[in-house]
């Protein structure tokens, strides 16, 4: 099992649109082969910072998702609205 954490610092004028976008896509992401679930969290002190936390069967399933047209299309909408480069971690339970 692999947990993927992605930190995104978004421009303020994109936040409302991003929340709506994520809500509309969350079920599709969770239904992607190998995904056990995904959630969106917003920083308590900086409302421009968001984290997605997703759980995957393994790294191969995550990479299949990241290479999918679905992800590429979604990322093309979100990425231009970053205030800084996204950070990502893939984590295993020791």
Secondary structure, DSSP 8 states (H G I E B T S, - for coil): -EEEEEEEEE-GGGHHHHHHHHHHHHHHHHHSTTEEEEEEEE-SS-TTEEEEEEEES-HHHHHHHHTSHHHHHHHHHHGGGEEEEEEEEEE---
